[in-house]
Amino acid sequence: MLTFNPQMMRAIIMDHYQNPRNKRTPKDVDKYSKIHMDSASCVDDIWVYLLLEDDKVKDVAWDGVACTISTASTSIMSELVQGKSAHDALYIIEQYLKMIHEESFDDSVLDEAIVFMNTARQAARIKCATIGWTGLQDLILEEEKEHHHG
Protein backbone atom coordinates (compact mmCIF):
# COMPACT_ATOMS: atom_id res chain seq x y z
CA MET A 1 0.00 0.00 0.00
CA LEU A 2 1.20 3.51 -0.75
CA THR A 3 1.84 5.27 2.50
CA PHE A 4 2.01 9.00 2.64
CA ASN A 5 2.89 11.08 5.65
CA PRO A 6 0.57 14.04 6.38
CA GLN A 7 2.92 16.53 4.70
CA MET A 8 3.03 14.45 1.50
CA MET A 9 -0.72 14.01 1.59
CA ARG A 10 -1.22 17.75 1.91
CA ALA A 11 1.28 18.38 -0.88
CA ILE A 12 -0.56 16.01 -3.25
CA ILE A 13 -3.91 17.61 -2.40
CA MET A 14 -2.50 21.11 -2.92
CA ASP A 15 -0.87 20.12 -6.20
CA HIS A 16 -4.18 18.83 -7.56
CA TYR A 17 -6.00 21.88 -6.20
CA GLN A 18 -3.57 24.34 -7.78
CA ASN A 19 -3.19 22.38 -11.02
CA PRO A 20 -6.41 20.43 -11.37
CA ARG A 21 -6.22 17.71 -14.02
CA ASN A 22 -8.91 17.50 -16.70
CA LYS A 23 -10.75 20.58 -15.40
CA ARG A 24 -12.42 21.84 -18.54
CA THR A 25 -15.65 21.72 -20.43
CA PRO A 26 -14.99 19.43 -23.41
CA LYS A 27 -15.03 21.11 -26.83
CA ASP A 28 -17.24 18.42 -28.37
CA VAL A 29 -19.45 18.31 -25.29
CA ASP A 30 -22.36 16.77 -27.24
CA LYS A 31 -20.46 13.47 -27.40
CA TYR A 32 -20.21 13.29 -23.61
CA SER A 33 -22.69 12.21 -21.01
CA LYS A 34 -22.76 14.73 -18.19
CA ILE A 35 -24.11 15.17 -14.70
CA HIS A 36 -24.50 18.21 -12.50
CA MET A 37 -23.40 17.77 -8.88
CA ASP A 38 -23.73 20.28 -6.09
CA SER A 39 -23.59 20.39 -2.35
CA ALA A 40 -25.89 22.11 0.12
CA SER A 41 -23.09 22.38 2.66
CA CYS A 42 -20.24 23.65 0.46
CA VAL A 43 -19.51 25.85 -2.56
CA ASP A 44 -19.20 22.75 -4.73
CA ASP A 45 -21.14 23.10 -7.96
CA ILE A 46 -19.62 21.04 -10.74
CA TRP A 47 -20.37 19.23 -13.97
CA VAL A 48 -18.75 15.86 -14.58
CA TYR A 49 -18.31 14.76 -18.20
CA LEU A 50 -17.75 11.24 -19.42
CA LEU A 51 -16.82 9.98 -22.86
CA LEU A 52 -17.28 6.22 -22.95
CA GLU A 53 -16.38 4.43 -26.19
CA ASP A 54 -16.38 0.65 -26.67
CA ASP A 55 -16.81 0.30 -22.92
CA LYS A 56 -13.59 2.25 -22.34
CA VAL A 57 -13.29 5.55 -20.49
CA LYS A 58 -11.98 7.68 -23.35
CA ASP A 59 -12.13 10.89 -21.33
CA VAL A 60 -13.33 12.28 -18.03
CA ALA A 61 -13.48 16.02 -17.55
CA TRP A 62 -15.13 18.24 -14.98
CA ASP A 63 -15.71 21.92 -14.51
CA GLY A 64 -17.27 24.40 -12.15
CA VAL A 65 -16.71 25.71 -8.65
CA ALA A 66 -15.21 23.36 -6.09
CA CYS A 67 -13.45 23.61 -2.74
CA THR A 68 -9.92 22.32 -2.22
CA ILE A 69 -11.02 18.80 -1.30
CA SER A 70 -13.53 18.45 -4.14
CA THR A 71 -11.09 19.86 -6.66
CA ALA A 72 -8.23 17.60 -5.59
CA SER A 73 -10.31 14.43 -5.27
CA THR A 74 -12.09 14.95 -8.60
CA SER A 75 -8.77 15.78 -10.28
CA ILE A 76 -7.19 12.56 -8.96
CA MET A 77 -10.27 10.57 -9.97
CA SER A 78 -10.21 11.94 -13.51
CA GLU A 79 -6.61 10.75 -13.90
CA LEU A 80 -7.19 7.35 -12.31
CA VAL A 81 -10.02 6.27 -14.61
CA GLN A 82 -8.70 7.52 -17.98
CA GLY A 83 -8.38 4.61 -20.40
CA LYS A 84 -9.91 2.08 -18.01
CA SER A 85 -12.81 -0.18 -18.89
CA ALA A 86 -16.16 0.88 -17.46
CA HIS A 87 -15.98 -2.15 -15.15
CA ASP A 88 -12.52 -1.22 -13.83
CA ALA A 89 -13.50 2.43 -13.40
CA LEU A 90 -16.52 1.38 -11.34
CA TYR A 91 -14.31 -0.90 -9.26
CA ILE A 92 -11.89 1.96 -8.53
CA ILE A 93 -14.77 4.25 -7.53
CA GLU A 94 -16.26 1.56 -5.32
CA GLN A 95 -12.94 1.01 -3.51
CA TYR A 96 -12.50 4.75 -3.04
CA LEU A 97 -15.98 5.12 -1.54
CA LYS A 98 -15.33 2.14 0.76
CA MET A 99 -12.12 3.79 1.93
CA ILE A 100 -13.92 7.09 2.58
CA HIS A 101 -16.56 5.28 4.64
CA GLU A 102 -13.91 3.34 6.56
CA GLU A 103 -14.84 -0.06 5.14
CA SER A 104 -12.21 -2.52 4.01
CA PHE A 105 -11.04 -1.68 0.50
CA ASP A 106 -8.56 -2.70 -2.17
CA ASP A 107 -5.83 -0.04 -1.96
CA SER A 108 -3.95 -1.44 -4.96
CA VAL A 109 -6.16 0.49 -7.39
CA LEU A 110 -6.31 3.87 -5.65
CA ASP A 111 -2.84 5.33 -6.17
CA GLU A 112 -2.88 9.01 -5.09
CA ALA A 113 -6.53 8.81 -4.02
CA ILE A 114 -5.19 7.19 -0.84
CA VAL A 115 -4.49 10.73 0.41
CA PHE A 116 -8.20 11.02 1.28
CA MET A 117 -8.17 8.00 3.58
CA ASN A 118 -8.72 10.06 6.74
CA THR A 119 -11.67 12.00 5.34
CA ALA A 120 -14.19 10.21 7.57
CA ARG A 121 -12.67 11.97 10.58
CA GLN A 122 -14.16 15.18 9.20
CA ALA A 123 -17.71 14.17 8.33
CA ALA A 124 -18.40 17.53 6.70
CA ARG A 125 -15.70 16.77 4.13
CA ILE A 126 -17.10 13.41 3.01
CA LYS A 127 -19.42 15.00 0.47
CA CYS A 128 -16.55 17.15 -0.85
CA ALA A 129 -14.27 14.14 -1.22
CA THR A 130 -16.89 12.07 -3.04
CA ILE A 131 -18.90 14.53 -5.15
CA GLY A 132 -16.98 13.95 -8.38
CA TRP A 133 -16.67 10.21 -7.75
CA THR A 134 -20.38 9.60 -7.17
CA GLY A 135 -21.15 11.78 -10.21
CA LEU A 136 -18.89 9.66 -12.41
CA GLN A 137 -20.28 6.46 -10.91
CA ASP A 138 -23.81 7.56 -11.84
CA LEU A 139 -22.72 8.43 -15.38
CA ILE A 140 -21.04 5.07 -15.98
CA LEU A 141 -23.97 3.11 -14.54
CA GLU A 142 -26.39 5.15 -16.66
CA GLU A 143 -24.34 4.55 -19.84
CA GLU A 144 -24.14 0.83 -19.11
CA LYS A 145 -27.90 0.66 -18.62
CA GLU A 146 -28.52 2.44 -21.92
CA HIS A 147 -26.10 0.29 -23.87
CA HIS A 148 -27.05 -3.04 -22.38
CA HIS A 149 -30.79 -2.58 -22.54
CA GLY A 150 -31.09 -0.56 -25.73
Backbone bond lengths (Angstrom), bond angles and torsions (degrees), N, CA, C in turn:
res aa  C-N    CA-C-N  psi(-1)  N-CA   C-N-CA  omega(-1)  CA-C   N-CA-C  phi
1 M - - - 1.463 - - 1.535 109.08 -
2 L 1.309 115.47 139.31 1.467 119.56 174.58 1.514 108.01 -67.04
3 T 1.298 117.18 128.46 1.460 117.72 174.15 1.513 108.33 -116.63
4 F 1.291 114.30 133.46 1.461 120.82 -179.37 1.516 107.17 -122.52
5 N 1.322 116.32 137.00 1.464 117.21 172.15 1.532 107.93 -79.41
6 P 1.330 117.93 165.40 1.474 119.94 -175.58 1.531 113.75 -55.66
7 Q 1.333 117.08 -36.47 1.475 119.45 179.60 1.535 110.20 -64.90
8 M 1.335 116.29 -43.78 1.466 119.71 179.01 1.520 110.65 -64.38
9 M 1.333 115.33 -40.47 1.459 119.22 -179.71 1.522 110.51 -61.74
10 R 1.345 114.65 -45.19 1.469 118.26 177.87 1.517 111.12 -62.63
11 A 1.320 116.76 -40.21 1.474 120.76 -178.75 1.529 110.94 -62.76
12 I 1.327 116.67 -41.30 1.475 120.66 179.45 1.535 109.42 -65.81
13 I 1.321 115.98 -44.64 1.468 120.13 179.28 1.530 110.24 -61.15
14 M 1.344 116.59 -44.97 1.466 119.38 -179.32 1.526 111.98 -66.52
15 D 1.325 116.49 -36.74 1.462 119.71 178.15 1.526 110.42 -61.35
16 H 1.334 116.42 -45.56 1.466 119.54 -179.51 1.525 111.75 -71.51
17 Y 1.332 116.71 -27.40 1.462 119.78 177.33 1.532 110.04 -72.64
18 Q 1.334 115.83 -43.23 1.468 119.65 -176.99 1.532 112.53 -77.65
19 N 1.326 115.50 -30.18 1.472 120.51 179.65 1.526 109.26 -129.09
20 P 1.325 117.10 67.43 1.465 118.01 -174.50 1.527 111.70 -64.01
21 R 1.327 115.84 133.37 1.461 121.23 179.55 1.530 109.11 -81.66
22 N 1.331 114.56 140.68 1.468 121.91 172.81 1.531 113.21 60.94
23 K 1.339 116.88 25.28 1.466 119.40 177.87 1.516 108.15 -89.93
24 R 1.327 114.76 98.72 1.460 121.06 -177.40 1.520 107.63 -170.50
25 T 1.297 115.22 157.45 1.458 119.55 168.96 1.525 105.79 -92.52
26 P 1.332 117.91 123.26 1.472 119.34 -176.24 1.525 111.63 -59.33
27 K 1.342 115.95 145.62 1.463 120.79 -180.00 1.524 110.96 -64.09
28 D 1.330 116.21 -45.52 1.470 120.07 -179.65 1.532 108.89 -98.02
29 V 1.325 114.24 58.41 1.469 121.76 -170.64 1.533 112.70 -59.14
30 D 1.340 117.39 -23.85 1.467 120.57 -179.55 1.530 112.52 -63.92
31 K 1.331 116.39 -23.47 1.467 119.98 -179.15 1.529 112.08 -80.88
32 Y 1.317 116.12 -11.45 1.467 121.29 -174.57 1.520 111.59 -97.83
33 S 1.324 115.63 149.65 1.463 117.79 164.82 1.520 104.81 -89.18
34 K 1.330 116.64 149.99 1.460 117.62 -177.16 1.511 110.50 -143.65
35 I 1.310 114.94 156.71 1.458 121.08 179.90 1.525 108.44 -142.34
36 H 1.324 114.63 140.67 1.466 120.36 178.29 1.522 108.24 -98.05
37 M 1.327 116.64 129.39 1.457 122.16 -178.74 1.520 108.30 -125.83
38 D 1.332 116.37 131.77 1.459 117.10 172.42 1.519 109.76 -142.96
39 S 1.298 114.42 170.55 1.454 120.51 -173.99 1.510 109.57 -129.26
40 A 1.327 116.48 134.32 1.462 120.90 178.25 1.524 110.82 -71.99
41 S 1.345 115.69 -25.28 1.465 119.01 -171.19 1.531 113.39 -103.22
42 C 1.331 117.24 3.83 1.467 119.83 -176.58 1.524 109.20 -150.07
43 V 1.333 116.82 171.33 1.466 120.77 -179.37 1.527 112.19 -71.50
44 D 1.331 116.46 -11.44 1.457 120.71 -171.68 1.526 113.27 -52.96
45 D 1.314 115.12 125.03 1.453 121.97 179.14 1.524 105.52 -154.61
46 I 1.323 115.68 91.81 1.467 119.27 -171.88 1.526 112.44 -129.27
47 W 1.319 113.76 159.70 1.463 122.16 169.45 1.519 106.44 -110.33
48 V 1.317 115.80 137.90 1.460 120.84 174.19 1.527 106.76 -113.52
49 Y 1.324 115.78 132.65 1.469 121.57 -177.40 1.521 109.77 -117.59
50 L 1.319 114.95 137.42 1.462 120.32 -179.70 1.516 110.08 -130.82
51 L 1.339 115.36 130.99 1.457 120.91 172.19 1.525 106.30 -115.21
52 L 1.325 115.13 108.61 1.461 121.37 -178.72 1.521 107.05 -109.84
53 E 1.326 117.00 122.28 1.466 120.60 177.56 1.517 109.05 -131.40
54 D 1.332 116.02 130.15 1.473 121.21 -178.47 1.523 110.39 50.67
55 D 1.318 115.47 43.01 1.462 122.04 177.39 1.525 113.58 64.17
56 K 1.339 115.89 16.72 1.468 120.75 177.56 1.522 109.03 -113.77
57 V 1.341 115.66 142.27 1.459 120.29 175.47 1.531 107.32 -77.23
58 K 1.340 114.98 99.33 1.460 121.05 -179.14 1.527 110.01 -74.53
59 D 1.341 115.35 -37.60 1.459 119.21 -178.58 1.529 109.78 -160.51
60 V 1.316 114.73 143.14 1.460 121.77 169.15 1.518 105.78 -129.22
61 A 1.316 115.58 128.52 1.458 120.59 176.31 1.521 106.74 -134.21
62 W 1.316 115.09 165.79 1.467 119.23 179.51 1.514 107.13 -156.24
63 D 1.318 115.55 156.30 1.459 118.72 -177.45 1.516 109.18 -157.59
64 G 1.308 115.31 159.04 1.453 120.12 178.96 1.510 111.41 128.27
65 V 1.321 114.94 -161.52 1.456 122.43 -177.79 1.522 108.37 -100.57
66 A 1.328 116.73 130.31 1.459 119.15 -179.41 1.517 109.71 -150.80
67 C 1.325 116.21 145.03 1.461 120.81 177.36 1.534 109.60 -72.03
68 T 1.306 116.34 176.85 1.462 121.27 -177.71 1.521 111.96 -54.34
69 I 1.319 116.67 -48.31 1.462 121.37 -175.56 1.532 111.34 -66.61
70 S 1.325 116.24 -45.36 1.475 119.68 178.40 1.517 110.75 -62.62
71 T 1.322 115.87 -45.18 1.460 120.30 -178.75 1.521 110.48 -59.70
72 A 1.335 116.05 -51.25 1.464 120.03 -176.50 1.521 111.57 -65.26
73 S 1.339 117.45 -43.14 1.463 118.96 -176.58 1.528 111.05 -69.54
74 T 1.331 117.21 -38.51 1.465 120.34 179.55 1.526 110.26 -70.17
75 S 1.325 116.61 -37.25 1.457 121.81 176.45 1.533 110.60 -60.44
76 I 1.325 116.33 -49.23 1.469 121.17 179.17 1.528 110.18 -61.45
77 M 1.320 116.13 -44.16 1.469 120.42 178.99 1.517 110.92 -58.11
78 S 1.337 116.47 -45.19 1.469 119.77 -175.08 1.526 110.83 -62.87
79 E 1.339 116.32 -31.52 1.463 119.70 176.91 1.527 111.74 -75.53
80 L 1.324 115.81 -40.67 1.465 120.90 -174.86 1.521 112.82 -63.08
81 V 1.326 117.48 -36.01 1.467 119.52 -171.76 1.525 114.17 -94.99
82 Q 1.343 117.61 -9.52 1.472 119.54 -179.33 1.526 109.80 -56.44
83 G 1.327 115.98 130.16 1.462 120.89 174.49 1.523 114.73 80.20
84 K 1.322 117.12 -4.25 1.464 119.90 -179.31 1.529 110.06 -81.89
85 S 1.321 116.07 160.02 1.459 118.78 171.95 1.525 107.49 -71.27
86 A 1.324 116.22 159.91 1.465 119.97 178.16 1.529 109.42 -57.28
87 H 1.323 116.33 -40.72 1.471 121.88 -178.98 1.528 110.42 -61.41
88 D 1.341 116.68 -47.30 1.466 120.17 -179.14 1.526 111.48 -66.63
89 A 1.324 116.41 -38.55 1.465 120.21 178.73 1.527 109.99 -62.19
90 L 1.330 116.46 -43.37 1.470 119.92 178.06 1.522 111.14 -63.54
91 Y 1.327 116.10 -37.25 1.463 120.16 179.23 1.535 110.29 -63.70
92 I 1.330 116.32 -44.65 1.467 121.38 179.09 1.537 109.66 -60.12
93 I 1.328 116.29 -46.95 1.469 120.67 -179.76 1.522 110.11 -60.41
94 E 1.325 116.02 -44.17 1.462 120.85 -179.12 1.532 111.04 -61.14
95 Q 1.320 116.98 -42.37 1.470 120.23 180.00 1.524 110.63 -66.73
96 Y 1.333 115.88 -39.12 1.465 120.42 178.57 1.537 110.20 -62.16
97 L 1.323 116.32 -46.44 1.470 120.08 -178.83 1.525 110.67 -65.22
98 K 1.335 116.99 -36.44 1.473 120.10 175.97 1.527 109.87 -62.54
99 M 1.320 116.13 -43.81 1.466 120.26 178.93 1.530 110.20 -59.39
100 I 1.334 115.83 -48.15 1.467 120.73 -178.26 1.528 110.42 -57.87
101 H 1.329 116.30 -38.57 1.466 120.59 -177.15 1.526 112.35 -92.91
102 E 1.335 115.02 16.74 1.467 122.11 174.28 1.529 113.52 58.54
103 E 1.335 115.71 36.75 1.462 120.43 172.24 1.526 106.72 -100.70
104 S 1.323 116.93 166.94 1.467 116.62 179.22 1.528 108.53 -71.94
105 F 1.324 115.59 141.18 1.462 120.71 -172.72 1.522 109.64 -143.92
106 D 1.320 114.58 164.29 1.464 122.38 179.03 1.532 107.61 -92.92
107 D 1.343 116.42 101.34 1.469 118.51 -175.70 1.530 112.75 -76.03
108 S 1.324 117.62 -9.64 1.464 119.53 -175.35 1.530 112.62 -67.20
109 V 1.324 117.72 -17.16 1.471 119.77 -176.48 1.521 113.08 -104.42
110 L 1.343 118.07 -1.08 1.461 119.47 -169.63 1.523 115.44 -95.56
111 D 1.321 117.65 -21.87 1.458 120.36 177.01 1.540 110.01 49.14
112 E 1.334 118.19 -128.06 1.469 120.58 -174.82 1.518 113.66 -65.65
113 A 1.333 118.02 -18.30 1.465 120.42 -178.93 1.526 111.31 -62.22
114 I 1.332 116.34 -17.47 1.466 121.97 176.72 1.541 111.15 -55.00
115 V 1.327 117.18 -25.94 1.468 119.23 -176.89 1.534 112.55 -61.65
116 F 1.326 116.89 -14.39 1.472 119.59 179.71 1.524 112.36 -96.42
117 M 1.334 116.97 13.81 1.463 119.37 -172.92 1.527 114.10 -64.23
118 N 1.313 118.72 -22.46 1.468 120.33 -178.83 1.530 113.32 -96.93
119 T 1.328 115.49 11.52 1.467 120.01 -175.10 1.524 112.42 -57.43
120 A 1.323 117.37 -36.08 1.471 120.66 -175.50 1.528 112.21 -58.90
121 R 1.332 115.73 -23.77 1.478 118.69 178.59 1.514 111.77 -66.05
122 Q 1.327 116.27 -21.81 1.467 120.50 176.63 1.521 106.49 -119.14
123 A 1.316 116.03 87.55 1.465 120.75 -173.20 1.533 112.55 -53.24
124 A 1.321 115.97 -34.52 1.466 119.43 -177.84 1.527 111.86 -64.85
125 R 1.322 116.83 -19.56 1.466 121.10 -177.38 1.529 113.07 -91.08
126 I 1.339 116.49 -9.60 1.466 118.64 -176.03 1.524 111.36 -59.84
127 K 1.328 115.54 -45.05 1.466 119.52 179.92 1.539 110.14 -61.35
128 C 1.335 116.32 -41.11 1.467 120.39 -179.36 1.532 110.69 -63.42
129 A 1.314 115.74 -39.64 1.467 120.38 -175.90 1.525 112.69 -78.00
130 T 1.341 116.74 -11.64 1.465 118.65 -176.25 1.523 113.85 -119.59
131 I 1.324 118.09 -6.62 1.471 120.19 -171.23 1.534 112.60 -58.17
132 G 1.317 116.99 -45.56 1.464 119.84 179.10 1.521 112.01 -69.61
133 W 1.330 115.49 -37.69 1.468 121.60 -177.51 1.518 111.55 -66.41
134 T 1.340 117.15 -45.39 1.464 119.13 -179.55 1.527 109.80 -70.19
135 G 1.328 117.07 -31.63 1.469 120.44 175.92 1.519 110.47 -62.66
136 L 1.323 116.48 -47.44 1.466 120.60 179.93 1.529 110.76 -64.93
137 Q 1.322 116.06 -40.94 1.465 120.64 178.68 1.534 110.11 -57.07
138 D 1.337 115.75 -46.64 1.466 120.13 178.44 1.522 111.71 -60.27
139 L 1.332 116.75 -42.73 1.466 120.89 -179.72 1.522 111.53 -61.97
140 I 1.327 116.86 -46.03 1.470 120.19 -178.29 1.530 110.16 -65.01
141 L 1.330 116.26 -45.04 1.472 119.68 -179.86 1.531 110.82 -62.01
142 E 1.323 115.96 -39.63 1.464 121.32 179.01 1.536 110.56 -64.04
143 E 1.326 116.21 -45.88 1.478 121.44 179.02 1.521 110.34 -60.71
144 E 1.333 115.82 -43.63 1.469 119.66 -178.52 1.523 110.42 -63.44
145 K 1.340 115.77 -40.56 1.463 119.57 178.49 1.527 110.41 -60.28
146 E 1.341 115.19 -47.44 1.460 120.19 -178.16 1.521 111.79 -61.85
147 H 1.333 116.39 -42.16 1.456 119.10 -175.26 1.519 113.36 -79.46
148 H 1.325 116.51 -26.50 1.455 117.54 -177.28 1.523 112.68 -91.49
149 H 1.343 115.71 -16.08 1.456 117.27 -178.11 1.519 111.96 -122.32
150 G 1.325 116.03 10.70 1.451 121.44 173.93 1.471 114.19 61.90
